[in-house]
Amino acid sequence: MVIPADVRSALVAHADRESPNEACGLVLLRDGRAERYEPGRNAASSPYRFELEFDDPEIWFAEDKGYELAVFHSHISSPARPSRTDVENIGLWAGKPYLVYSIRHDDLAAFRIESGQIEALPVTS
């Protein structure tokens, strides 16, 4: 997965703004390359979990325009890898790209989570 510098900067800025709570949103991919980031709202307002919501529900229809949706969220102090809570609450994101950014470690990583299994995905810029 390719995350260009401008998209990564948007992810980091959103994570910083939302701290001490987790930030969350969607990365819109085309052919494995992130074209843009759509910041969402963490309805859980929590530093330990997220519930992704958007004021404009149209974002959910980006797949109809040929985008692959990748969910993004930040971790305040833990590493950029899915937590037990992430794996247990994967829900509709099972099998889809799942990005985690660690604020403390300034690290971005991507995964695919399905049936309790975590597969790391390569991330380049």
N, C-alpha and C positions, 0 to 999 in steps of 0.2 A: 504494500500500500504506500502510495506517495502522498506525503503531506507537505505541500509547498510552504515556504517560510511565512507567507501572509496568512495562510489558514492556521498554521501553528501559533502565530502571534495572536490571532483572534481567540483561539482556545485558551491560551495562557492569560490573556487580558481578562477574559470572562471568569476564569478560575480565581484570579486575584481579586476581582470586584466582589465575588460572592463569598469569599472567605470571611468568616470561619465555617460557612456551610459549603456543601458540595455544589459545584456548578454542574449544569447538564445542558445538553443540546444535541443537535444532529449535524453530522458531517455529510455533505452530499458528494457522492463519488460517481465518477464516470470512468469506466475501464480501469478501476483500481487507483484512480488519481482523485484526490480531494479537490473539488472546484470551489466549494464555499462552506462556511460554518453558519448555522442558524442557532443562535443562543436561545435556550429555553428557560423555563422557570422551574425551580425545584419546589414543587408544592409541599414537600415534606419539611422544607426549611431546616435541614439537618446536616451536621458535619459527618454523619455516619451512613446515610443512605439518600437516595434521590427518587423522586417521582416526577418524571418529565411531563411538563405541560407547556402549551403554547397559547398565546392570546389569539393568534390567527391560525385556525385549524387547517388552512390551505396547505401548510407545509407538509402535512401528512400525505398529500397527493403528489409530492415530488417524484415518486416512483413512476407515476403515469407519464412523466416527462423524460423518462429514461435514466433517472438517477438511482443509484443504490444508496440506501440509508444506512449510516453507521451511527450508533448511539455513542455519545461522549459524556464522561463525567470526570470530576476531579476528586482526588484524595488530598486531604489537607497535609497529613504527615506520614501516611503509610506509603509504601512503594507503589509504583505504577503497574499494578497487577490486580486482577479481580479478587475481591475479598470474598469471604464465605457468604456474606450477605448478598453480594453481587451474583454469585452462582445460584444461590437459593431463590433469588427474585428475578431471574433472567426473563421469564415470561415470554412475551412476543419477540424478544431480541434473540432468542435461541437460534444459533446458526448464522447470525448476522455479524458483521464487523462490530467490535466493541472496544472503544478507545478509553484509556485511563491515563490521566495526567496527574503526576505527583507534584504538588506545589513545593514541598520541602526539598525534593531531589531534582526538581526541574527536569523531569523525565516523562516522555510520552511513549506509550506502548499500545499495541493493538492485539486483540485476541478474537477467537471464536469460541463461544461456550455452548455446548450442546450435551444434553443428558448427563450433566455433572462433570463433563470433561472439558478441560481448558486447552485450547491450541493457540500458541503464540503465532502471530502474523508479523512478517518483517515490515518495518516502517523505515522509509527513506525520505529525504527532502528534495 
